[in-house]
Amino acid sequence: MLRLFAALMALTFCLSPARAAEEVVAGLSQNLVSINATFVGSEILIFGAVKRDTPAPADEPLEVVVVVEGPSGPVTVRRKDKRFGIWVNTEALDLASAPSFYAVATSADLDKSISVLDDLRHLVSVSQTIKVSESPFTNVDPTSFTEALIRIRENAGTYRLVENSVNIYKDTLFDARIALPSNLIEGDYRTRIFLTRGGYVSAHYETVINVRKVGLERWIYNLAHSQPLIYGLLSLVIAIAAGWGASAVFRVIQRG
């Protein structure tokens, strides 16, 4: 498998035509996203320009692909079937790694913006980033489970493909807006920008968006991970106090 992949990469370099040197100069409206109790999501403006030493090729239009990828982690995907009128788990597949958030924005349709070979080479599509655990004891088809995970996260708004959303001005300037949902997890969000011509990547740029909890949410997060016993006791005290308070209010209402 590794030899086949290496052969495909070598073939990509051989078949890719020579192109004028281009460079991405880009920036973000914000590099830090703070999560607190009132966080309902955010929007990142990604903008930039194309720097080149020679005139742009007239025969191949410029396309731009923007990818924002959240922290990855292992995921277990389960299949449910109806047995005797009850939905039960029948099969499961452990995925070694899948991004918690993944957004792709393009200036044209994805298949016109980047070729299949460069998609494989640069891991642009979300399906290319999901890694399946290689276990000799599983006999399930990983494709259906991977597609199910993508479908579930698309419905949840954490996987997004927004085609024809990157604006390009005079073959030099570009901008795109990436919506970040409220259910983000902490971590570094890898942000990549690809310039393509004829489907092949001519230049790319990479930066990071930091997503961090702040205020009370940060204190609770740190307490839960560094002092789990104290966190559990505190949660129990709060639950008892809330129950007692609700009971007291109910008694007052009944007397009134």
N, C-alpha and C positions, 0 to 999 in steps of 0.2 A: 504493500500500500504506500509506504514512504517513497519507494523508488518510482512508483507511478506518479505520485504527487510532484516529485522533483522533476520528472520528465515533462509533465504538463507545464510547470513553471518555466523550464528551459525553452519549451515550445512557444510559450507566451512571449518571452523576450525575443525569440527569433522572428516571430510573425509580426510583432508590433512594429509598425513603420516608424522611421525616425521623425521626430517632431521638434518644432522650435522650443527652445528652453523657456519655461514659464515658472513663475514663483507666486505663491499665495501670500498676501499680506492681509491678515485678518484680526478681528477683535470681537469681544463680547460685550453686551450691555452690562453684564455683571458676571463676576467669576465666583461669587459666593451666594448661596441660597440658604437662608436661615429658616429653620422649622420651629415654630412655636405653637401655642394652643390655638391661635387664630389663623394658622396657615391653611389656605384653601387652594394652593397651587401657585405657579408662577409662569412667566413667559420670558424666554431668553432671546434677545435679538442678536443674531450672528451676522456680521457684515465684513466686507473686505474688498480687496482689489487684486487684480492680476498684474504682476510686474513682469515685463518681458523686454528683452534687448533688441528683438527684431519684430517686424509687423506680424500681427496675428494671421494665421492661415485663413484664406478666404473660402477654401473648399470644404472645411470642416467646422461647423459651428461649435462654440464653447458651451459645455454643459457643466453644471455644478451639482455635486452630491454632498449633503451634510448629514453626518451620523453622530448621534449622542447616545452613549452606552453607559448604563448604570452598573454598579458592582454585581459581579456574578457569584453564583453559589450553587450547590447541589440541589436538585429538585426530584421528588418522586411523583410520577404521574400515574394515576390509577384509572382503570376502566370499570365502569359500573354496568351491570346487566340486571334486568328484572327477572327475579326468580320467585315463583309462587306469590306474585303480587308485591314483592318487596325488592327495592333497589339495593344490591349488595356489590361490594368490590370483588371483581373476578380476577383481573390481571393487573400487574403493576410493572413499571419500568423506572429504574433509577438513572437519572441524567447526571453526569459528572459535573456539569456546569451549564448554567443558563443565565443570561443577564436579567437583572430585576427590572430594568427599564431599557427600552430600545426604540429610538425614533430615527427614521430616515426621511429626509426631505430632498426632493430633486427638482431640477429646473424643467425636466421633461419626464415622460414615462420612464420608469426605472430601467426597463429593458433597452431603451434608447439612450439612456444616460451612461450606462456602463455595460461592458460586454460580460458574457458569462465567465470567461477566463479571468478577467480582472476582478470580477465579483468574488471568484474563488480565491484569487491571489491576495486581495485586500480584506476579505471577510466583511463585505458590506451588508448583504442581506442578513436578516436575523437568523434564518435557518442555517447560515454558515457558522454562526457563533455558538450554537448549542452543541455541546459535546456529550455523547452517549457513553455511559460506563461500559467498558468491554468486559463482560462476564461470560464465562463458558457455560453457566448454568441457566441462562435465559434463552428462550426460543421464541420470544415475541418479536413482532416487526417494529423496529424503532421509529419508522417513518410515521406511522399513524399516531403514535404517542407524541412525537415532536410536533406534528401538525395540530394535535389537540391542545398542547401547551400554548402554541402560538395563538390559536383561536381564542382560548380562554383569556389570555393576557391582552389580546386585541380588544375583546369585549370589556375588559377592566380598564382600558385606556393606558396601559403601561407599555404596550407594543404598538407602534404607529408607523405607517407608511403614508406620507403625504406627498403625492406626486404633483408636479407642476406648481410648486409653492415657493421655489427659490426664484427671486427676481434678479435678472441680469440686465445691466445698463451699458449699452454701447460696447459690449464684448469685453468690458474691463471691470466694472463695479458690480457687486452682487450683495444681496441680503436675504435672510430667512429668519422666520420666527418659529421657535420650538416651544410648544406648550408642555410644561411640567405639571403632572397631576398632584393632588394633595397627599397621595399615599406613597410618597417617595421614601426610600430608606437612606440612611446616612452613608456617605462615602464619596469617592472621587468619580465624577462622571466624565468619562473619556469622550472628547469631542474631536471629530475628524472632518476635514473638508477636502474634497477631491475635485480637481479640475479634470475634465475628460474631453477628448476630441475623437470623434469616430468610435466612441465606446471605450477607448483606452485612456488610462490615467496618465496625464501629462505632468501633474504636480499635486502635492498634498500638503496639508498642514494639520498639526495636532496640538491641542491644549486640554485643560482640565477645568471642569466646573466643580467647586467644592460645595457639597450639601451637608449641613451640620445642624444638629439640634441646639437650641439656645434657651436660656432662662430655666424655668421650672422643668421643662421637658428634658433638658440636658442633665439636671441634677437627678431626676428620677431614673434616667437611663444609666447614669454612672452608678447610682446606688444599687440598681437591680443587677448590674454585672460585677461590681466590686464587693458588695455586701449583700448577697442574696438573702441571708437569714434576717438581717435588719429590715430589708425590703419586704419580706414576707410578713414579719410581725407588724410592721407599719400598715401594710395593706389590711391585715386582720383587724387592727384597731380602728382604722377608718371605716371598714365595713360594719363593725359593731356600732360605732358612733352614728353612722348614717341610718342604720336600722332603728336604733333607739330614738333618733331625732324624728324619723318618719312616724314612728309609733306615737310619740308625744304629740305631734301635730295632729294626727288622726283623732286622738282622744280629746284634744281641745275642740276640734270641729264637731265631734259628736255631742259634747256638752253644750256647745252653742246652738 
